[in-house]
């Protein structure tokens, strides 16, 4: 497969009839249309709404399933996002094709400016845009997909009939499941296969969906989207990095700067921050052992257990767990007492003060640039790759299936539930696995799907203490402030989001 580039291609992309012939775009050229300030703001907010819908529905349904598609359509209808459609097979859309595609094109580039600022923001934006891209592709007809590839100069070379016949047995065995398809040989004969270097289809190789021979992977036509999405990911990722170079010019604009700033502060997932009026002692170190058993998500249970066992956590684990504890209401002074008590079981107090005290004070905004750091979201935790000896990360994302099953069996969970959790984990749906785990340990069947560890904690406390009234003096734990992710006043984005913030990596001298 090859992707052509150059001036001739760019000039064709910018021809009106070409650019707006498909709902699917690679967004390789910036828009040149004029938009009013109100349109700029409206486009940005609607795009964020759409991406948040894609994210939230993806937490509750298996991506690519019929339920996933229907849920997104329903949420879009409720949010009145007809101006950013999933497909063009709608008479009302076709009548306003120019306007619809202009909004899609411009809104994407507006959010590029807003979400290029940090690695976390870039990662979130890219993930949601990629899911939206794949969903739109899946709703296109085969002819429309071929037209898209042709218009974007994506050169695929199907293998010849003679080569297909020669390798028919291998192609059939590696591509189609006997339990699903009765006539696999016929299916293989009627399917186009594209031969590409296996490095371009690592995802398919990893899941054993393709036949490989002499470094070449044979991709069936129904899996071509994997190659296209890899190209899309590469281009958007590179473009986001380049966009940071022009961001300073936009931020100097008194009209656009506040809008972009407000968009960027729309946190990845649900954001939890500690209440400003929280009182010391509402959550204390003495409560943590019991709370970890009752209400901590598995990722935090794992960190708490390892800290108590080894009296040490490496930097990433301390960041993940420390900010979580901050989010549930552990004060800075109690955090210092908690961490120092554990670490000083294997080191002296002076060494701890020199190496670790600053880090905790920094997390609470009392050192350095005095930023009020927020707890890590599930998205951020899942994107991390734990190194040797590290305990951070998500058990449903980073733990081998056999090890995960063994751990779950040790919790006396029923076999059917364990099978479901492990299956979700193996298929790359850690948050669905976590939601199922939540239902099982709480003896509930509410279909809860967390997108933040503190979200999990709050829901657990609500289930275990349903009669507790928020603000009650004797309440054992405090529910952190929840910053809504859905805008209720679309054209007042700055006011609505001005108190939001986003995670940043904290780099310290101590990385052990």
HELIX and SHEET records of a PDB file:
HELIX    1   1 UNK A    7  UNK A   13  1                                   7    
HELIX    2   2 UNK A   16  UNK A   19  1                                   4    
HELIX    3   3 UNK A   37  UNK A   60  1                                  24    
HELIX    4   4 UNK A   66  UNK A   78  1                                  13    
HELIX    5   5 UNK A   91  UNK A   95  1                                   5    
HELIX    6   6 UNK A   97  UNK A  115  1                                  19    
HELIX    7   7 UNK A  119  UNK A  138  1                                  20    
HELIX    8   8 UNK A  142  UNK A  151  1                                  10    
HELIX    9   9 UNK A  161  UNK A  166  1                                   6    
HELIX   10  10 UNK A  168  UNK A  175  1                                   8    
HELIX   11  11 UNK A  184  UNK A  189  1                                   6    
HELIX   12  12 UNK A  198  UNK A  201  5                                   4    
HELIX   13  13 UNK A  202  UNK A  206  1                                   5    
HELIX   14  14 UNK A  221  UNK A  223  5                                   3    
HELIX   15  15 UNK A  224  UNK A  251  1                                  28    
HELIX   16  16 UNK A  257  UNK A  264  1                                   8    
HELIX   17  17 UNK A  285  UNK A  287  5                                   3    
HELIX   18  18 UNK A  288  UNK A  294  1                                   7    
HELIX   19  19 UNK A  298  UNK A  310  1                                  13    
HELIX   20  20 UNK A  315  UNK A  328  1                                  14    
HELIX   21  21 UNK A  332  UNK A  343  1                                  12    
HELIX   22  22 UNK A  349  UNK A  355  1                                   7    
HELIX   23  23 UNK A  357  UNK A  363  1                                   7    
HELIX   24  24 UNK A  378  UNK A  383  1                                   6    
HELIX   25  25 UNK A  395  UNK A  398  1                                   4    
HELIX   26  26 UNK A  401  UNK A  409  1                                   9    
HELIX   27  27 UNK A  415  UNK A  426  1                                  12    
HELIX   28  28 UNK A  430  UNK A  441  1                                  12    
HELIX   29  29 UNK A  453  UNK A  464  1                                  12    
HELIX   30  30 UNK A  493  UNK A  497  1                                   5    
SHEET    1   A 2 UNK A   2  UNK A   3  0                                        
SHEET    2   A 2 UNK A 154  UNK A 155 -1                                        
SHEET    1   B 3 UNK A 193  UNK A 197  0                                        
SHEET    2   B 3 UNK A 216  UNK A 220 -1                                        
SHEET    3   B 3 UNK A 211  UNK A 213 -1                                        
SHEET    1   C 2 UNK A 271  UNK A 273  0                                        
SHEET    2   C 2 UNK A 481  UNK A 483 -1                                        
END                                                                             
